[in-house]
Amino acid sequence: MTNIEQAIRWLVLVIKLPADPSRHRVAVWRELRKIGALSLGQGIWAVPEVPVFADGIQRALELTDTAGGQGVTLQASGRSPEDAARFREMFTAARSADWTEFLADCGKFEAEIAKEIRIAKFTLAELEEEEQSLERLRRWHRDLTARDVFGAPEAAEAAEHLKRCAAACEDYSERVFAALHATDEDPS
């Protein structure tokens, strides 16, 4: 067991909500998914006990209370080194899935930029849309990085891919401004 595994304790949330209305269950589920909590079963979630998760856990518990439900937060650790390692592996696998989704969206972003260049759609409106998409990717990367406590293997590739997305957007931006500033005398 590594020092990180020995130092990490887990928060296990046991949440019980009324069956109706379903919007309360959905709100709690969304909040826990948003912070990257690991679903262990119906109404049971876990996160490493580190500060990055504190606000999201608090919001989920408040939503539970508002819905008339009950939430219990327990501290846990693996009973054995194997248990601790397995918990870490489960959490890292969930982060790997998040990073894989992020990488796919980076690919879509680059394909969209390439399409706009191919069809010569050099407008400010399109540039603004692409810049907003890049900012969404940056926020998503920041959020994933914050909750990737153990460093999923895809994280480094994701950082590099985000840099390529930023470079592609910058190139597109230069092309838009060149097109907007071109005069009839310009040979381009």
PANUZA-387144 format. One line per field, with one value per residue: residue in three letters; chain; x, y, z of N, C-alpha, C in turn. Coordinates in steps of 0.2 Angstrom, whole numbers, plus 5000, padded with zeros to 4 digits. Atoms other than C-alpha are relative to their C-alpha. Layout:
aa	[ALA;...];
ch	[A;...];
n_xx	[X;...];
n_yy	[Y;...];
n_zz	[Z;...];
ca_xx	[X;...];
ca_yy	[Y;...];
ca_zz	[Z;...];
c_xx	[X;...];
c_yy	[Y;...];
c_zz	[Z;...];
END
This chain:
aa	[MET;THR;ASN;ILE;GLU;GLN;ALA;ILE;ARG;TRP;LEU;VAL;LEU;VAL;ILE;LYS;LEU;PRO;ALA;ASP;PRO;SER;ARG;HIS;ARG;VAL;ALA;VAL;TRP;ARG;GLU;LEU;ARG;LYS;ILE;GLY;ALA;LEU;SER;LEU;GLY;GLN;GLY;ILE;TRP;ALA;VAL;PRO;GLU;VAL;PRO;VAL;PHE;ALA;ASP;GLY;ILE;GLN;ARG;ALA;LEU;GLU;LEU;THR;ASP;THR;ALA;GLY;GLY;GLN;GLY;VAL;THR;LEU;GLN;ALA;SER;GLY;ARG;SER;PRO;GLU;ASP;ALA;ALA;ARG;PHE;ARG;GLU;MET;PHE;THR;ALA;ALA;ARG;SER;ALA;ASP;TRP;THR;GLU;PHE;LEU;ALA;ASP;CYS;GLY;LYS;PHE;GLU;ALA;GLU;ILE;ALA;LYS;GLU;ILE;ARG;ILE;ALA;LYS;PHE;THR;LEU;ALA;GLU;LEU;GLU;GLU;GLU;GLU;GLN;SER;LEU;GLU;ARG;LEU;ARG;ARG;TRP;HIS;ARG;ASP;LEU;THR;ALA;ARG;ASP;VAL;PHE;GLY;ALA;PRO;GLU;ALA;ALA;GLU;ALA;ALA;GLU;HIS;LEU;LYS;ARG;CYS;ALA;ALA;ALA;CYS;GLU;ASP;TYR;SER;GLU;ARG;VAL;PHE;ALA;ALA;LEU;HIS;ALA;THR;ASP;GLU;ASP;PRO;SER];
ch	[A;A;A;A;A;A;A;A;A;A;A;A;A;A;A;A;A;A;A;A;A;A;A;A;A;A;A;A;A;A;A;A;A;A;A;A;A;A;A;A;A;A;A;A;A;A;A;A;A;A;A;A;A;A;A;A;A;A;A;A;A;A;A;A;A;A;A;A;A;A;A;A;A;A;A;A;A;A;A;A;A;A;A;A;A;A;A;A;A;A;A;A;A;A;A;A;A;A;A;A;A;A;A;A;A;A;A;A;A;A;A;A;A;A;A;A;A;A;A;A;A;A;A;A;A;A;A;A;A;A;A;A;A;A;A;A;A;A;A;A;A;A;A;A;A;A;A;A;A;A;A;A;A;A;A;A;A;A;A;A;A;A;A;A;A;A;A;A;A;A;A;A;A;A;A;A;A;A;A;A;A;A;A;A;A;A;A;A];
n_xx	[5004;4996;5001;5007;5005;5000;5002;5006;5006;5006;5006;5006;5006;5006;5006;5007;5005;5007;5001;5003;4999;4994;4995;4995;4994;4996;4996;4995;4996;4996;4995;4995;4996;4997;4994;4996;5001;5001;5006;4999;5006;5005;5000;4994;4995;4993;4995;4994;5001;4996;5004;5004;5007;5004;5006;5005;5003;5005;5006;5004;5004;5005;5005;5003;5004;5006;5005;5003;4997;4995;4994;4995;4994;4995;4993;4998;4993;5000;4998;4994;4997;5004;5006;4998;4998;5006;5005;4996;5001;5007;5001;4995;5003;5006;4997;4997;5006;5001;4995;5001;5006;4997;4995;5005;5003;4995;4999;5006;4999;4995;5003;5004;4995;4997;5005;5001;4994;5001;5005;4998;5005;4996;5004;4999;5004;4997;4994;5002;5003;4994;4996;5004;4999;4993;5001;5004;4995;4995;5004;5001;4993;4998;5004;4997;4993;5001;5002;4996;4995;4995;4997;5001;4995;5002;4999;4995;5003;5006;4997;4997;5005;5003;4995;5001;5007;4999;4996;5004;5004;4996;4999;5007;5001;4996;5003;5006;4999;4997;5006;5004;4996;4998;5003;5001;4993;4996;5000;5003];
n_yy	[4994;4994;4995;4997;5004;5000;4994;4999;5002;4999;4998;5004;4997;5005;4995;5003;4995;5002;5002;4995;4999;5002;4994;4999;5006;4998;4995;5002;5004;4995;4996;5005;5001;4994;5000;5006;5005;5007;5004;5007;5004;4995;4995;5001;4996;4999;4996;4999;4995;4995;4993;4999;5003;4998;4996;5004;5004;4996;4999;5006;5002;4995;5002;5006;4998;4996;5005;5004;5006;5001;5001;5001;5000;5005;5001;5007;5001;5007;5004;5003;4996;5001;4996;4993;4999;5001;4994;4995;5002;4998;4993;4998;5002;4995;4995;5002;5000;4993;4997;5003;4996;4993;5001;5000;4993;4996;5002;4997;4993;4999;5002;4994;4994;5002;4999;4992;4998;5003;4997;4993;4996;4996;4995;4999;5004;5007;5000;4999;5007;5004;4998;5003;5007;5001;4998;5005;5005;4998;5000;5007;5003;4997;5003;5007;5000;4999;5006;5006;5001;5005;4999;5005;5000;4996;4993;4997;4999;4995;4994;4998;4999;4993;4995;5000;4997;4993;4998;5000;4994;4994;5000;4998;4993;4996;5001;4996;4993;4999;5000;4994;4995;5000;4995;5003;5000;5006;5006;5006];
n_zz	[5000;5001;4995;5001;4998;4993;4997;5002;4997;5005;4997;5003;4999;5001;5001;5001;5002;5001;5007;5004;5007;5002;5001;4995;5001;5006;4998;4996;5004;5005;4995;4999;5006;5001;4996;5001;4995;5003;4998;4997;5000;4999;4994;4996;5004;4997;5003;4995;4995;5002;5000;5007;5000;4995;5002;5003;4995;4996;5005;5001;4994;4999;5004;4997;4995;5003;5003;4995;5000;4994;5002;4995;5003;4996;5002;5001;5003;5002;4994;5002;5006;5007;5000;5001;5007;5004;5000;5004;5007;5002;5001;5006;5006;5002;5002;5007;5005;5001;5004;5007;5003;5001;5006;5006;5001;5003;5007;5004;5000;5006;5006;5001;5002;5007;5005;5001;5005;5007;5003;5000;4996;4996;4997;4993;4996;5000;4995;4993;4998;4999;4994;4994;4999;4997;4993;4997;5000;4994;4993;4999;4998;4993;4996;5000;4997;4993;4997;5002;4994;5001;5006;5005;5006;5005;4998;5004;5007;5000;4999;5007;5005;4999;5003;5008;5001;4999;5006;5006;4999;5002;5008;5003;4998;5005;5007;5000;5001;5007;5004;4999;5001;5007;5004;5007;5003;4998;5005;4997];
ca_xx	[5000;5007;5008;4993;4983;4987;4983;4967;4951;4934;4918;4903;4887;4871;4856;4838;4825;4806;4801;4791;4794;4808;4816;4824;4833;4838;4845;4855;4861;4867;4876;4885;4890;4895;4908;4914;4907;4908;4892;4893;4875;4858;4859;4877;4891;4910;4923;4941;4940;4949;4944;4939;4924;4918;4906;4898;4895;4887;4876;4870;4866;4857;4847;4843;4837;4826;4818;4813;4826;4840;4858;4872;4890;4903;4922;4929;4946;4950;4950;4965;4978;4969;4953;4961;4969;4953;4943;4957;4956;4937;4938;4953;4943;4928;4940;4948;4930;4928;4945;4940;4924;4934;4947;4932;4925;4942;4943;4925;4931;4947;4936;4924;4938;4945;4928;4926;4943;4939;4923;4931;4918;4928;4915;4915;4900;4908;4924;4914;4905;4922;4930;4915;4917;4936;4931;4919;4933;4945;4932;4929;4948;4950;4936;4942;4960;4953;4944;4957;4965;4975;4980;4972;4983;4973;4976;4992;4985;4970;4981;4991;4975;4968;4984;4981;4963;4969;4982;4969;4957;4971;4975;4956;4955;4970;4961;4945;4953;4964;4947;4938;4953;4956;4953;4949;4968;4974;4979;4972];
ca_yy	[5000;5017;5032;5040;5025;5025;5043;5043;5041;5040;5048;5036;5044;5034;5044;5039;5050;5049;5040;5055;5068;5061;5078;5077;5060;5067;5083;5074;5062;5076;5085;5069;5065;5083;5081;5064;5054;5035;5026;5010;5005;5013;5028;5024;5036;5038;5051;5053;5063;5078;5097;5097;5087;5096;5109;5096;5084;5098;5103;5085;5083;5100;5094;5078;5087;5099;5084;5077;5063;5057;5058;5050;5053;5039;5039;5024;5016;4999;4985;4978;4985;4976;4984;5001;4998;4991;5007;5018;5008;5010;5028;5030;5020;5032;5046;5037;5036;5055;5059;5047;5057;5074;5067;5063;5081;5088;5078;5084;5102;5100;5092;5107;5120;5110;5110;5129;5131;5119;5128;5145;5151;5165;5175;5183;5174;5157;5162;5167;5150;5141;5151;5147;5129;5130;5139;5125;5112;5122;5123;5104;5100;5111;5102;5084;5089;5094;5078;5066;5063;5048;5054;5044;5039;5049;5065;5069;5066;5076;5091;5090;5088;5104;5113;5107;5113;5130;5131;5126;5140;5153;5148;5149;5166;5173;5166;5175;5192;5190;5187;5201;5213;5208;5221;5219;5223;5208;5194;5181];
ca_zz	[5000;4995;5007;4998;5000;5019;5021;5011;5020;5011;5015;5011;5009;5012;5005;5007;4998;4996;4979;4974;4967;4957;4954;4971;4968;4951;4959;4972;4959;4947;4962;4966;4948;4946;4960;4954;4968;4965;4965;4976;4974;4976;4987;4992;4986;4990;4988;4995;5011;5003;5003;4984;4988;5003;4995;4984;4998;5008;4993;4991;5009;5009;4994;5003;5018;5007;4999;5016;5014;5026;5023;5033;5030;5036;5036;5030;5024;5017;5030;5021;5009;4995;5000;5000;4983;4976;4981;4974;4958;4957;4959;4946;4934;4935;4933;4917;4910;4913;4905;4890;4887;4889;4875;4864;4866;4862;4846;4841;4845;4833;4820;4821;4819;4804;4796;4798;4790;4776;4772;4775;4788;4795;4805;4822;4827;4823;4832;4847;4847;4846;4859;4871;4867;4871;4888;4892;4888;4900;4914;4912;4912;4928;4936;4931;4937;4954;4957;4949;4967;4961;4944;4931;4916;4904;4913;4904;4887;4891;4896;4879;4869;4877;4872;4854;4855;4861;4847;4834;4841;4840;4822;4818;4827;4816;4800;4805;4808;4792;4783;4791;4788;4770;4757;4738;4734;4745;4734;4747];
c_xx	[5004;4998;4993;4995;4999;4997;4993;4994;4994;4994;4995;4994;4994;4994;4994;4995;4993;5000;4997;5001;5007;5005;5005;5005;5004;5005;5006;5005;5005;5005;5006;5004;5004;5007;5004;4999;4999;4994;5001;4994;4994;5000;5007;5006;5007;5004;5006;4998;5006;4996;4996;4993;4995;4993;4995;4996;4995;4994;4995;4996;4995;4994;4996;4995;4994;4995;4997;5004;5005;5007;5005;5007;5005;5007;5002;5007;4999;5002;5007;5003;4997;4994;5001;5002;4994;4996;5004;4999;4993;4999;5004;4996;4994;5003;5003;4994;4999;5005;4999;4995;5003;5004;4995;4997;5006;5001;4994;5002;5005;4996;4995;5004;5002;4994;4999;5005;4999;4995;5001;4994;5003;4996;5001;4995;5002;5006;4998;4997;5006;5004;4996;5001;5007;4999;4997;5005;5005;4997;5000;5007;5002;4996;5002;5007;4999;4998;5004;5005;5006;5004;4999;5005;4998;5001;5005;4999;4995;5003;5004;4995;4997;5004;4999;4994;5001;5004;4995;4995;5003;5001;4993;4999;5004;4997;4994;5002;5004;4994;4996;5004;5002;4996;5000;5007;5004;5000;4997;4993];
c_yy	[5006;5005;5004;4996;4999;5006;5001;4996;5001;5002;4996;5003;4995;5005;4996;5006;4997;4998;5006;5007;4998;5005;5000;4995;5003;5006;4998;4996;5004;5003;4995;4998;5006;5000;4994;4995;4993;4997;4993;4996;5005;5004;5000;5003;5000;5005;5000;5006;5006;5007;5001;4998;5003;5004;4996;4995;5004;5002;4994;4999;5006;4998;4994;5002;5004;4996;4996;4993;5000;4999;4998;4999;4996;5001;4993;4999;4992;4996;4997;5004;4998;5003;5007;5001;4999;5007;5005;4998;5001;5007;5003;4998;5004;5006;4999;5001;5008;5003;4997;5004;5007;4999;5000;5007;5004;4998;5003;5008;5001;4999;5006;5006;4998;5001;5007;5002;4998;5004;5008;5004;5004;5006;5001;4996;4993;5000;5000;4993;4995;5002;4998;4993;4998;5002;4994;4994;5002;4999;4992;4997;5002;4996;4992;5000;5000;4994;4994;5000;4996;5001;4994;5000;5004;5007;5004;5001;5005;5007;5002;5001;5007;5005;5000;5004;5008;5003;5000;5006;5006;5000;5002;5008;5005;5000;5005;5007;5001;5001;5006;5007;5001;5006;4997;5000;4994;4995;4994;5000];
c_zz	[5000;5006;4999;5002;5008;5002;4998;5004;4996;5004;4996;5002;4999;5000;4999;4998;4998;4992;4996;5003;4998;4999;5005;4999;4994;5002;5004;4996;4996;5004;5001;4994;4998;5003;4998;5005;4996;5003;5002;5000;5001;5006;5004;4995;5004;4997;5005;5005;4999;4999;4993;5000;5005;4998;4997;5004;5004;4996;5000;5006;5001;4995;5003;5005;4997;4998;5005;5001;5006;4997;5006;4997;5005;4998;5000;4997;4999;5006;4999;4995;4994;5000;4998;4993;4995;5000;4996;4992;4997;4998;4994;4994;4998;4998;4992;4996;4999;4995;4992;4996;4999;4993;4994;4998;4997;4993;4996;4999;4994;4994;4998;4997;4993;4995;4998;4996;4993;4996;5000;5003;5005;5002;5007;5004;5001;5005;5007;5003;5002;5006;5007;5001;5003;5008;5004;5001;5006;5007;5002;5002;5007;5005;5001;5004;5007;5003;4998;5006;4999;4994;4995;4994;4995;5001;4996;4993;4999;5000;4993;4995;5001;4997;4993;4998;5000;4994;4994;5000;4998;4993;4997;5001;4995;4993;5000;5000;4994;4995;5001;4998;4993;4996;4993;4997;5003;4995;5003;5000];
END
